[in-house]
Amino acid sequence: MVIKRDSSRQPFDRKKIIAGIIKACEKRPVSIDKIEELTTQVERTLQKKYDREVAAKDIGELLMEKLMVLDEIAYVRFASVYRQFRDVNQFMSELRYMLDKEKKDTKGHNYGRSRA
């Protein structure tokens, strides 16, 4: 079961996750196979980490973590909806976080992007 922000509960729905990822990846070079793979990774992680219930917040954070690696633009799109950005300052703050994290995490790694 998924515990929503308003404390209501609803069954886990893989189709909702796929739909959210597809929307974030719209017009991006991300195949449906990659989206399915990401969704499966998220499901497996949730099954290992949680017994019966998981907060929607935890699902969203895990999805953003995976999207950041898969496609940075899709990540920002997803984060802007998920975190309900109200203004450009929140958007810029998320971009700064992403860039700082990339600098710390990659230290010479390509992080899935092609080099020009």
ZAFI-742097 format. One record per atom (N, C-alpha, C, O): x, y, z. Coordinates in steps of 0.001 Angstrom, whole numbers, padded with zeros to 6 digits, always signed. Atoms other than C-alpha are relative to their C-alpha. Layout:
<atoms>
XYZ...
</atoms>
This chain:
<atoms>
+000829-001181+000000+000000+000000+000000+000879+001251+000000+001969+001267+000571-000703-001281+000067+001090+003551-000707-000728+000985+000899-001942+001159+000797+000568-001014-000887+000555+006195+001964+000204+001355-000662+001335+001810-000835-000037-001278+000707-000303+009465+000228+000284+001143+000976+000275+000946+002191-000288-001179-000828+000521+012977+001495-001125+000324+000971-000883+000809+002076+001154-000294-000860-002991+013324+002906-000316-001145+000956-001378-001154+001578+000103+001180-000869-002502+010035+004854-000955-001070-000512-001134-002095+000146+000835+001051+000576-004904+008127+002616+000907-001095-000544+002096-000880-000778-000767+001134+000503-003811+004730+001375-000644-000511-001279-001867-000529-001420+000506+000609+001221-004101+003194-002059+000997-001052-000470+002181-000984-000138-000903+001058+000469-002672+000124-003759+001121+000567-000880+000929+001540-001609-001117-000362+000864+000722+000427-005414-000425-000254-001438-001008-001294-001746+000399+000119+001391+000194+001008-009125+001189+000288-000910+001574+001441-001103-001155-000119+000903+003102+000371-011481-000314+000919-001178+000552+001665-001638+000399-000817+001151+001151+002051-014295+000103+001495+000312+000432+002285-000572-000120-001416-000381+001100+005354-012368+001463+000450-000047+001768+001558-000486-001431-000332+000028+004866+005284-011996+000462+000139-001448+001142+001103-001799-000399-000048+001413+005360+004521-015681-000555+001257-000656+000151+001928-001409+000602-001199+000600+002938+007300-016653+000749+001265+000419+000967+002152-000407-000753-001168-000474+004832+009828-014501+001363+000106-000646+001810+001200-000992-001321+000001+000627+008176+008803-015937-000121+000354-001480+000682+001125-002006+000204-000316+001422+006849+008909-019506-000234+001491-000185+000304+002098-001111+000270-001439+000101+005550+012424-018919+001294+000800+000196+001546+001759-000534-001262-000698-000258+008915+013535-017491+000986-000171-001157+001795+000716-001428-000937+000314+001084+010764+011908-020405-000514+000401-001381+000117+000099-002394+000579-000379+001291+008536+013364-023114+001005+000791-000841+001622+001743-000364-000915-000613+000970+010604+014357-026167+001459-000075+000435+002279+000750+000032-001370+000253-000424+013751+013033-024482+000436-001330-000606-000409-002172-000911-000480+001245+000603+015961+010256-025868+000030-001165+001002+001076-001761+001258+000110+001078-000982+014710+007712-023333-001004-001020-000538-002167-000692-000773+000862+001041+000566+013296+004432-024626-000983-000529+001035-000762-000403+002239+000978+000621-000888+010259+002697-023181+000651-001146+000760+000262-001439+001891-000723+001067-000696+012617-000167-022332+000732+000534+001228+000738-000103+002282-000698-000628-001135+014662+002166-020110-000994+000387+001095-000705+000249+002283+001037-000382-000963+011463+003420-018463-000496-001240+000748-000672-001203+001966+000426+001260-000630+010319-000162-017806+001076-000503+000968+000770-000952+002073-001122+000447-000838+013771-001030-016430+000083+000833+001278+000254+000288+002368-000037-000886-001165+013770+001996-014121-001143-000342+000952-000944-000409+002165+001166+000329-000818+010278+001111-012892+000218-001317+000742-000129-001430+001918-000286+001288-000628+011344-002469-012187+001024+000164+001121+000883-000439+002184-000999-000262-001044+014392-001231-010257-000654+000621+001224-000364+000237+002357+000697-000663-001108+012153+001018-008161-000859-001012+000760-000831-001057+001989+000843+001018-000641+009696-001814-007488+000824-000955+000863+000460-001244+002003-000853+000945-000744+012466-004192-006423+000575+000641+001258+000616+000018+002318-000538-000710-001155+014017-001604-004135-001066+000157+001077-000799-000059+002259+001099-000171-000957+010655-000904-002509-000358-001320+000675-000614-001351+001878+000329+001310-000567+009948-004620-002031+001037-000443+001027+000693-001062+002033-001063+000369-000937+013315-005115-000320-000018+000865+001260+000241+000384+002363-000130-000967-001089+013119-002006+001844-001251+000107+000884-001147+000407+002073+001250-000206-000730+009451-001935+002884-000800-001296+000054-000802-002089-000888+000764+001225-000188+007213-004647+004251-001350+000059-000702-001589-000698-001642+001347-000056+000567+003636-003651+003421-000396+001386-000482-001164+001527-001434+000397-001363+000346+003368+000115+003253+001237+000854-000275+002297+000673+000324-001077-000918+000343+005502+002820+001710-000614+001385-000214-001684+001511-000809+000474-001373+000195+005083+006588+001779+000231+000408-001453+001270+000097-002035-000128-000506+001368+004486+008186-001611+001267+000845-000123+001923+000847-001164-001208-000836-000032+007293+010575-000641+001244-000844-000274+002128-000423-001021-001159+000871+000202+009766+007681-000522+000075-000514-001436+001159-000655-002003+000032+000429+001400+008653+006463-003930+000490+001137-000895+001303+000919-001793-000399-001166+000791+009049+009973-005368+001488+000281+000091+002133+000574-000916-001434-000260-000184+012517+010426-003887+000843-001053-000727+001859-000727-001340-000714+001067+000693+013649+007059-005237-000070+000193-001517+000924+000005-002219+000145-000275+001434+012266+007898-008679+000907+001141-000438+001549+001055-001485-000856-001134+000367+014088+011237-008697+001470-000404-000018+002228+000020-000889-001383+000483-000044+017333+009532-007710+000342-000762-001285+001409-000563-001866-000222+000790+001215+016998+007121-010639-000054+000873-001250+000737+000686-002175+000127-000882+001166+015887+009827-013085+001216+000909-000158+001598+001238-001281-001168-000875+000075+018876+012014-012218+001114-000688-000785+001852-000040-001529-001025+000761+000714+021130+009262-013548-000428-000254-001446+000388-000176-002365+000508+000340+001330+018915+008365-016515-000015+001192-000950+000482+001105-002073+000133-001179+000864+018190+011857-017869-000254+001224+000890-001280+001311+001563+000083-001154-000889+018791+015162-016098-001219+000884-000262-001807+001418+000679+001166-000822+000328+016029+017024-017935-001267-000667+000534-002129-000001+001109+001151+000735-000531+013502+014318-017061-000047+000126+001519-001120+000265+002107-000079-000167-001455+014704+014563-013461-000577+001348+000426-001408+001412+001332+000454-001342-000366+014107+018317-013315-001505+000136-000243-002216+000731+000567+001441-000042+000279+010689+017954-014930-000778-000723+001093-001757-000196+001622+000682+000779-001026+009669+015250-012479+000048+000720+001344-000959+000811+002047-000168-000691-001278+011067+017173-009507-000887+001237+000085-001437+001533+001145+000806-001229-000030+009232+020356-010492-001467-000297+000297-002142+000494+000956+001384+000394-000283+005893+018538-010390-000087-000636+001379-000953-000282+002179+000023+000735-001258+006677+016234-007476+000164+000935+001201-000552+000817+002196-000257-000927-001120+008039+019014-005261-000878+001244-000063-000778+002123+000793+000972-001086+000155+005343+021417-006473+000662+001385+000082+000300+002217+000913-000680-001288+000037+007661+024309-007311-001016+001110-000202-001893+001015-001061+000918-001126+000093+005850+027591-006814+000592+001181-000768-000134+002043-001262-000634-001110+000698+008403+029905-008369+001353-000431-000551+001830-001535-000289-001263+000301+000663+011616+030063-010346+001135-000191+001011+002099-000897+000714-001047+000174-001011+013708+030301-007153+000081-001445+000482+001175-001972+000686-000007+001409-000383+012652+026810-006108+000593-000850-001125+001332-001801-000873-000531+000700+001160+013450+025608-009607+001522+000134-000050+002231-000854-000243-001441-000252+000029+016905+027206-009513+000708-000710+001151+001817-001217+000983-000578+000701-001137+017564+025759-006082+000184-001480-000306+001208-002068+000042-000106+001411+000380+016865+022267-007416+001110-000209-001031+001844-001194-000958-001076+000104+000987+019177+022866-010382+001370+000096+000666+002285-000653+000323-001272-000133-000716+021957+024019-008047+000323-001286+000764+001459-001760+000756-000184+001256-000734+021447+020928-005892+000486-001092-000950+001435-001813-000642-000344+001028+000969+021623+018689-008964+001437+000179-000484+002189-000793-000567-001356-000258+000488+024796+020342-010251+001042-000261+001081+002098-000827+000799-000927+000261-001104+026478+020226-006830+000144-001497+000249+001249-001992+000472-000016+001447-000218+025534+016576-006403+000797-000682-001101+001583-001592-000835-000730+000589+001124+026859+015741-009848+001500+000208+000165+002282-000710-000086-001427-000269-000209+030194+017403-009059+000581-000928+001061+001667-001482+000888-000484+000838-001099+030526+015474-005801-000018-001481-000365+000908-002216-000021+000170+001420+000294+029298+012134-007149+000866-000498-001138+001332-001637-001106-000654+000499+001204+031041+011961-010488+001511+000055+000051+002163-000898-000373-001460-000141-000105+034585+013209-009841+000722-000725-001137+001490-001661-000918-000671+000580+001160+035704+012372-013363-000818-001042-000730-000442-001471-001820+000858+000974+000696+032904+009937-014203-000921+000747-000932-001253+001908-000690+000830-000627+001026+030744+010661-017211-001463+000046+000383-002206+000831-000207+001366-000005-000492+027455+009911-015375-001021-000239-001112-002121+000312-001084+000940+000403+001017+025866+008447-018475-000146+000937-001176-000889+000631-002109+000113-000936+001115+026288+011449-020756+001150-000202-000962+002243-000610-000569-001073+000120+000987+028257+011414-023958+000880+001232+000046+000423+002339+000330-000946-001129+000009+031338+013559-024203+000073+000565-001407+000054-000177-002389-000052-000658+001314+031545+016085-027012+001426+000068-000490+001681+000586-001577
</atoms>
